[in-house]
Amino acid sequence: MNFKKKYSKVTVAMAMLHGVIIGIAAVAIVGFIIVGTNGQGKEKAGEKEVLVTDPPASGETTPTSGPAISPEEAPLQLFAKQHGVFSSVQSAQEFVAQDVSLAKAAVLEIGGQFYVWSAVGMQEEEIDVSEYEMTFKKPFFADISSCSSVGAGKLRSALSETEFSKIKVLTTVAEGEADDEKIADFRKNLLALTVFTSDLRIVRLHLLSQYSHKNGCVKINF
């Protein structure tokens, strides 16, 4: 007996076409599954990256586990008029000596480099710069929290003052105020500066210069 079936050409073609369609559909389904899985993986990776790289909330100055910094101890943000930066104090002093307009400038050593500044302001607008002078505004922070130990407890007030007449008041002994030797030294230094200049920007500059170098209680950073 002959069990073989005979199929027409049309039937064979239809069967082949049907197989191709099923194959394409299967590949498409698998492809959608893979794409969907990869997409979820990327979303999770993105979430992890955001959590790691997000900056701390604004206004945080200390770790949550550490002590809070009071406004009286927080570093002051100031602005300097900068003329140049040098690798040695000799080079900085020679630069100052060659320019008569820098007669009241100061050289400050910060991080192993020597900065030539001629003014320090509380606000950026206090500092005037020009391309002709080749100067620019240099923002910085002054940490004076350690200066009470050298009798400069009024240093923050002197640096923050905006009226020269009130600076003069700081050079005198207030009624009922103790006048120990260290505080007397601060008043003496401040009085010398008020004789040297009436420009508060220059007074601030030389107070920072003196108490960051000679006494070392002021820490300047950028």
Secondary structure as UniProt FT lines:
FT   HELIX           9..53
FT   TURN            58..59
FT   TURN            64..65
FT   TURN            71..73
FT   STRAND          76..86
FT   HELIX           89..97
FT   HELIX           100..102
FT   TURN            103..104
FT   STRAND          106..110
FT   TURN            111..112
FT   STRAND          113..121
FT   HELIX           124..126
FT   TURN            131..134
FT   STRAND          136..143
FT   TURN            145..146
FT   HELIX           147..150
FT   TURN            153..154
FT   HELIX           155..160
FT   HELIX           164..169
FT   TURN            170..171
FT   TURN            175..176
FT   HELIX           181..196
FT   HELIX           200..213
FT   STRAND          219..221
//
